[in-house]
Amino acid sequence: TNAQAISNIVNAMAKTELKDKELLDMLKERILERNPSDFSAQSISSILNAYAKLDEVDEELFGFLSNVTQTLPPRMFLPQAIANIVNSFIKGDLEDVKLFSFLSSVAISIPSSAYNGQAIGVIANAYIRMAEIDRPLF
């Protein structure tokens, strides 16, 4: 099972509010076995968002995906992926200063025309809630 397929499964579970702990744990193990090069910013954001929506925040899983996220080139990110990632960490009450700093620099590199109001609102809210007011970002 590749990272995108896992992303699709957990995202469908979150959308239907299907909280199958056994399946989520099995999928978590598959995620942790994946090669970091299997992931895209979109698949990571979908996985994190789904686990956070299902209230299945796991420090090992989120830490692994944080590390993978920070290896991705900025060109792989769309504003929505950044919004989903930071919001997932906020929902999970997990602090990851390195990740937020990395994503701040990525967000700054994306042309402002690529942002919609929702992405701006979610990103701003996440950084404010983390008390990480990043002056260049804002």
Sine and cosine of phi, psi and omega as CSV:
sin_phi,cos_phi,sin_psi,cos_psi,sin_omega,cos_omega
0.00,0.00,0.84,-0.55,-0.01,-1.00
-1.00,0.08,0.17,-0.99,-0.09,-1.00
-0.87,0.49,-0.62,0.78,-0.01,-1.00
-0.92,0.39,-0.63,0.78,0.03,-1.00
-0.90,0.43,-0.67,0.74,0.05,-1.00
-0.88,0.48,-0.69,0.72,0.03,-1.00
-0.84,0.54,-0.71,0.71,0.01,-1.00
-0.88,0.47,-0.65,0.76,-0.02,-1.00
-0.92,0.40,-0.78,0.63,-0.05,-1.00
-0.93,0.37,-0.53,0.85,0.05,-1.00
-0.91,0.41,-0.67,0.74,0.05,-1.00
-0.90,0.44,-0.62,0.78,0.04,-1.00
-0.89,0.46,-0.68,0.73,-0.01,-1.00
-0.92,0.40,-0.67,0.75,-0.02,-1.00
-0.90,0.43,-0.55,0.84,0.00,-1.00
-0.99,-0.12,0.07,1.00,0.00,-1.00
0.84,0.55,0.57,0.82,0.06,-1.00
-1.00,0.07,0.96,-0.27,-0.03,-1.00
-0.97,-0.26,1.00,0.07,0.01,-1.00
-0.97,-0.23,0.99,-0.12,-0.10,-0.99
-0.84,0.54,-0.67,0.74,-0.02,-1.00
-0.89,0.46,-0.71,0.70,0.02,-1.00
-0.92,0.40,-0.67,0.74,0.02,-1.00
-0.89,0.47,-0.64,0.77,0.04,-1.00
-0.91,0.41,-0.65,0.76,0.03,-1.00
-0.90,0.43,-0.68,0.73,0.02,-1.00
-0.91,0.41,-0.60,0.80,0.07,-1.00
-0.84,0.54,-0.71,0.70,0.01,-1.00
-0.88,0.48,-0.64,0.77,0.04,-1.00
-0.90,0.43,-0.63,0.78,0.02,-1.00
-0.89,0.45,-0.73,0.69,-0.05,-1.00
-0.92,0.40,-0.37,0.93,0.03,-1.00
-0.99,0.12,-0.28,0.96,-0.10,-0.99
-0.94,0.35,0.49,-0.87,0.16,-0.99
-0.97,0.26,0.71,-0.70,-0.01,-1.00
-0.79,0.61,-0.48,0.88,-0.01,-1.00
-0.94,0.34,-0.19,0.98,0.03,-1.00
-0.97,0.24,-0.25,0.97,-0.14,-0.99
-0.99,-0.13,0.54,-0.84,0.18,-0.98
-0.91,-0.42,0.23,-0.97,0.07,-1.00
-0.86,0.50,-0.62,0.78,-0.01,-1.00
-0.91,0.42,-0.71,0.71,-0.01,-1.00
-0.91,0.40,-0.64,0.77,0.03,-1.00
-0.89,0.45,-0.73,0.69,-0.04,-1.00
-0.90,0.44,-0.61,0.79,0.01,-1.00
-0.93,0.38,-0.67,0.75,0.01,-1.00
-0.90,0.44,-0.76,0.65,-0.01,-1.00
-0.88,0.48,-0.70,0.71,-0.01,-1.00
-0.87,0.49,-0.68,0.73,-0.02,-1.00
-0.92,0.40,-0.73,0.68,0.01,-1.00
-0.89,0.46,-0.63,0.78,0.02,-1.00
-0.92,0.39,-0.68,0.73,0.02,-1.00
-0.88,0.47,-0.58,0.82,0.00,-1.00
-1.00,0.08,0.09,1.00,0.00,-1.00
0.84,0.55,0.66,0.75,0.02,-1.00
-0.87,-0.49,0.79,0.61,-0.02,-1.00
-0.97,0.24,0.82,-0.57,-0.06,-1.00
-0.82,-0.57,0.86,-0.51,-0.08,-1.00
-0.87,0.49,-0.61,0.80,0.01,-1.00
-0.91,0.42,-0.73,0.68,0.00,-1.00
-0.90,0.44,-0.76,0.65,-0.02,-1.00
-0.90,0.43,-0.61,0.80,0.05,-1.00
-0.90,0.43,-0.69,0.72,0.03,-1.00
-0.87,0.49,-0.74,0.67,-0.03,-1.00
-0.94,0.35,-0.49,0.87,0.11,-0.99
-0.89,0.46,-0.73,0.68,0.01,-1.00
-0.88,0.47,-0.67,0.74,0.02,-1.00
-0.90,0.44,-0.69,0.72,0.01,-1.00
-0.81,0.59,-0.68,0.74,-0.08,-1.00
-0.96,0.28,-0.09,1.00,0.08,-1.00
-0.99,-0.12,-0.17,0.98,-0.06,-1.00
-0.98,0.20,0.59,-0.81,0.07,-1.00
-0.95,0.32,0.60,-0.80,-0.03,-1.00
-0.79,0.61,-0.52,0.85,-0.04,-1.00
-0.90,0.43,-0.27,0.96,0.00,-1.00
-0.99,0.17,-0.17,0.98,-0.13,-0.99
-0.99,-0.15,0.68,-0.73,0.22,-0.97
-0.95,-0.32,0.40,-0.92,0.00,-1.00
-0.80,0.60,-0.62,0.79,-0.02,-1.00
-0.89,0.47,-0.61,0.79,0.03,-1.00
-0.91,0.42,-0.69,0.73,0.04,-1.00
-0.87,0.49,-0.72,0.70,0.00,-1.00
-0.86,0.52,-0.72,0.69,-0.02,-1.00
-0.90,0.43,-0.65,0.76,-0.03,-1.00
-0.91,0.41,-0.79,0.61,-0.04,-1.00
-0.91,0.42,-0.61,0.79,0.01,-1.00
-0.91,0.42,-0.59,0.81,0.02,-1.00
-0.90,0.44,-0.66,0.76,0.02,-1.00
-0.92,0.39,-0.60,0.80,0.04,-1.00
-0.91,0.41,-0.73,0.68,0.02,-1.00
-0.85,0.53,-0.61,0.79,-0.02,-1.00
-0.99,0.12,-0.01,1.00,-0.01,-1.00
0.83,0.56,0.65,0.76,0.03,-1.00
-0.94,-0.34,0.74,-0.68,0.02,-1.00
-0.98,-0.19,0.78,-0.62,0.02,-1.00
-0.60,-0.80,0.99,0.10,-0.09,-1.00
-0.87,0.49,-0.64,0.77,0.00,-1.00
-0.89,0.46,-0.68,0.73,0.01,-1.00
-0.90,0.44,-0.74,0.67,-0.02,-1.00
-0.89,0.46,-0.60,0.80,0.05,-1.00
-0.92,0.40,-0.70,0.71,0.03,-1.00
-0.86,0.51,-0.75,0.66,-0.04,-1.00
-0.93,0.38,-0.48,0.88,0.09,-1.00
-0.89,0.46,-0.72,0.70,0.00,-1.00
-0.92,0.40,-0.58,0.82,0.05,-1.00
-0.91,0.41,-0.71,0.70,-0.02,-1.00
-0.86,0.52,-0.64,0.77,0.01,-1.00
-0.91,0.41,-0.51,0.86,-0.05,-1.00
-0.98,0.21,-0.23,0.97,-0.02,-1.00
-1.00,0.06,0.74,-0.68,0.01,-1.00
-0.84,0.55,0.65,-0.76,-0.04,-1.00
-0.86,0.51,-0.45,0.89,0.00,-1.00
-0.92,0.39,-0.28,0.96,-0.01,-1.00
-0.99,0.16,-0.23,0.97,-0.07,-1.00
-1.00,0.00,0.60,-0.80,0.18,-0.98
-0.94,-0.35,0.15,-0.99,-0.06,-1.00
-0.87,0.50,-0.63,0.78,-0.02,-1.00
-0.90,0.44,-0.73,0.68,-0.01,-1.00
-0.88,0.47,-0.68,0.73,0.02,-1.00
-0.87,0.49,-0.72,0.69,-0.01,-1.00
-0.88,0.47,-0.71,0.71,-0.02,-1.00
-0.91,0.41,-0.71,0.70,-0.01,-1.00
-0.90,0.44,-0.74,0.67,-0.01,-1.00
-0.87,0.49,-0.71,0.71,0.00,-1.00
-0.87,0.50,-0.69,0.72,-0.02,-1.00
-0.88,0.47,-0.72,0.70,-0.01,-1.00
-0.92,0.38,-0.59,0.81,0.04,-1.00
-0.92,0.39,-0.69,0.73,-0.01,-1.00
-0.91,0.41,-0.50,0.87,0.05,-1.00
-0.99,0.12,-0.01,1.00,-0.06,-1.00
0.84,0.54,0.56,0.83,0.01,-1.00
-0.93,-0.38,0.90,0.44,0.04,-1.00
-0.93,0.37,0.95,-0.33,-0.05,-1.00
-0.99,-0.15,0.97,-0.23,-0.11,-0.99
-0.83,0.56,-0.70,0.72,0.03,-1.00
-0.89,0.46,-0.59,0.81,-0.02,-1.00
-0.92,0.38,-0.66,0.75,-0.04,-1.00
-1.00,-0.01,0.00,0.00,0.00,0.00
